[in-house]
Amino acid sequence: MGAAQRKVIVVGAGSGIGAATAAHFHERGDHVLAVDVRESDTPATEFRRCDLRNPSDVEDLLRDVGSGWDLLAHVAGVPGTAPAAEVMKINYFGMRLMALGMLPLLQPGGSIVAVASTAGVGWEMRAAQLEDLLSATDPAAVESWLAGQDPSYPVYNTSKEAVILFAKRLSGPAWAKYGVRINTVSPGPTETPILTDFEESMGRDLLDTVRTTVGRHATVDDIVPIIAFLGSPEARWITGQDIRADGGFVNSLLAGPPIAL
């Protein structure tokens, strides 16, 4: 007998990791609501448009989807080539609104998995600087906070640091009040349609260094199973974690000299 059908929402399902995530759950027979700013041909049970830059769009979506969901896979994001305010509103604040709004709509034992990035690896060192951002409750406050930051620090990194830190801080209360787990997945460079944008914003030399160090860039097939596992009952005792999926690149920088074999 196959696994019971589950109800899954994938935000950012139009392309890349999000499309592959929606297709994964659709192919296993789950009820999949694919959410994106544009319509797409991603395999899914139903589709809804939502512009994460607009809180009223998120509110409309949350009001209409009903309850009884098992998983929110929040994959939506834009690279650092987008305007700085949009990067923050889409990558961080949109995820914040979706996560908070979905908590009462998820079943006990449900899960939220948000895609962050290894670009957010500095979250712990920058937690104090992110404090006021995490206190911002509307897009205007996010923009005001952003205006006071060092413009030389990559806004994409900031957005993903905020995603990781917010998820970690929300995970305890979400578990205690709703029985819902919250985790993040942080891919390294991944072969998706926006990889060239990352080469432009982060520097092709840096991304080439990552590829040389670990042998290749990731593919969506490397990332989707991690999202699926964290969203599954088998991961029932994992919450508040950020799982780096980068072929070991960050580890090679932080762990010191490798042990010779």
Buried (B, 14 or more C-beta within 10 A) or exposed (E): EEEEEBBBBBBBBBBBBBBBBBBBBBEBEBBBBBBBBEEBEBBBBEBBBBBBBBBEBBEBBBEEBEEEBBBBBBBBBBBBBBEBBBBBBBBBBBBBBBBBBBBEBBBEEBBBBBBBBBBBBBBEEBBEBBEEBBEBEEBEBBBEBBEEBEEEEBBBBBBBBBBBBBBBBBBEEBBEEBEBBBBBBBBBBBEBEBBEBBBEBBEEEEBEEBBEBBEEBBEBEBBBEBBBBBBBEEBEEBBBBBBBBBBBBBEBEEEEEEEEE
